[in-house]
Amino acid sequence: MNTQELKQWIIEKGLVEESIKAFWESFYDWEKESPEEYQKTFPDGFSPKKMAVYIHRVSLTFTRFPDVEDHYYIIIAVRFEYEDDELGEYEIWFDPITGEVFDDWWILF
């Protein structure tokens, strides 16, 4: 496997930037959809300046291995910290052929 080609493909498709953008969209949706949990997490209010968002991991992952040959994905994990406290991780799964988003989710630690 040529990891440099895979890395270049991820860069050319803009998947890192798309992952960060999708994280913020999901984050602001969380504020609207779960206001109680959001308020509990940020009791003094939220300031974007206090949030650190970074790529934690990029992986090629096979699911249902070895039974199903076409279930593999590029997964980018975005970690987020607030005031130096690690809050959680957002994962976005991309189709490794087209670069389209397959699924995404996130968890609070």
URFENNOR-V828820 format. One record per residue. N is the residue number from 0. RES is the residue in one small letter. SS is DSSP state (2 for helix, 1 for strand, 0 for the rest). PHI is phi in whole degrees, -180 to 180 (999 if undefined). PSI is psi in radians with two decimals (NA if undefined). Layout:
N;RES;SS;PHI;PSI + N;RES;SS;PHI;PSI
This chain:
0;m;0;999;2.35 + 1;n;0;-96;1.76 + 2;t;2;-70;-0.51 + 3;q;2;-64;-0.70 + 4;e;2;-65;-0.73 + 5;l;2;-63;-0.79 + 6;k;2;-60;-0.78 + 7;q;2;-63;-0.70 + 8;w;2;-62;-0.76 + 9;i;2;-61;-0.73 + 10;i;2;-67;-0.83 + 11;e;2;-62;-0.63 + 12;k;2;-77;-0.20 + 13;g;0;72;0.52 + 14;l;2;-70;-0.54 + 15;v;2;-66;-0.86 + 16;e;2;-62;-0.70 + 17;e;2;-63;-0.64 + 18;s;2;-65;-0.77 + 19;i;2;-65;-0.77 + 20;k;2;-61;-0.78 + 21;a;2;-65;-0.62 + 22;f;2;-58;-0.88 + 23;w;2;-63;-0.67 + 24;e;2;-61;-0.78 + 25;s;2;-66;-0.69 + 26;f;2;-60;-0.82 + 27;y;2;-71;-0.50 + 28;d;2;-66;-0.67 + 29;w;2;-60;-0.72 + 30;e;2;-58;-0.72 + 31;k;2;-77;-0.68 + 32;e;2;-85;-0.46 + 33;s;0;-134;1.12 + 34;p;2;-61;-0.56 + 35;e;2;-67;-0.81 + 36;e;2;-65;-0.70 + 37;y;2;-61;-0.83 + 38;q;2;-63;-0.66 + 39;k;2;-66;-0.64 + 40;t;2;-73;-0.62 + 41;f;0;-125;1.19 + 42;p;0;-64;-0.44 + 43;d;0;-99;0.25 + 44;g;0;92;2.86 + 45;f;0;-109;2.37 + 46;s;0;-126;2.07 + 47;p;2;-58;-0.44 + 48;k;2;-67;-0.39 + 49;k;2;-92;-0.01 + 50;m;1;-99;2.26 + 51;a;1;-110;2.24 + 52;v;1;-127;2.21 + 53;y;1;-151;2.75 + 54;i;1;-76;2.12 + 55;h;1;-95;-0.63 + 56;r;1;-159;2.48 + 57;v;1;-128;2.27 + 58;s;1;-144;2.71 + 59;l;1;-103;2.04 + 60;t;1;-121;2.30 + 61;f;1;-101;2.30 + 62;t;0;-112;2.74 + 63;r;0;56;0.56 + 64;f;0;-76;2.42 + 65;p;0;-97;0.21 + 66;d;0;-69;-0.64 + 67;v;0;-119;2.13 + 68;e;0;-79;-0.44 + 69;d;0;-105;0.42 + 70;h;0;-110;1.44 + 71;y;1;-143;2.64 + 72;y;1;-145;2.70 + 73;i;1;-92;2.13 + 74;i;1;-115;2.23 + 75;i;1;-115;2.16 + 76;a;1;-104;2.18 + 77;v;1;-109;2.11 + 78;r;1;-93;2.63 + 79;f;1;-137;2.39 + 80;e;1;-125;2.59 + 81;y;1;-130;2.13 + 82;e;0;51;0.78 + 83;d;0;69;0.15 + 84;d;1;-102;2.21 + 85;e;1;-70;2.08 + 86;l;1;-95;-0.69 + 87;g;1;178;-2.94 + 88;e;1;-142;2.41 + 89;y;1;-112;2.25 + 90;e;1;-115;2.39 + 91;i;1;-128;2.29 + 92;w;1;-106;2.22 + 93;f;1;-113;2.55 + 94;d;1;-69;2.22 + 95;p;0;-76;-0.09 + 96;i;0;-96;-0.87 + 97;t;0;-98;-0.40 + 98;g;0;82;0.07 + 99;e;0;-75;2.63 + 100;v;1;-71;2.28 + 101;f;1;-96;-0.77 + 102;d;1;-165;2.88 + 103;d;1;-157;2.76 + 104;w;1;-168;2.96 + 105;w;1;-150;2.79 + 106;i;1;-133;2.61 + 107;l;1;-95;2.46 + 108;f;0;-83;NA
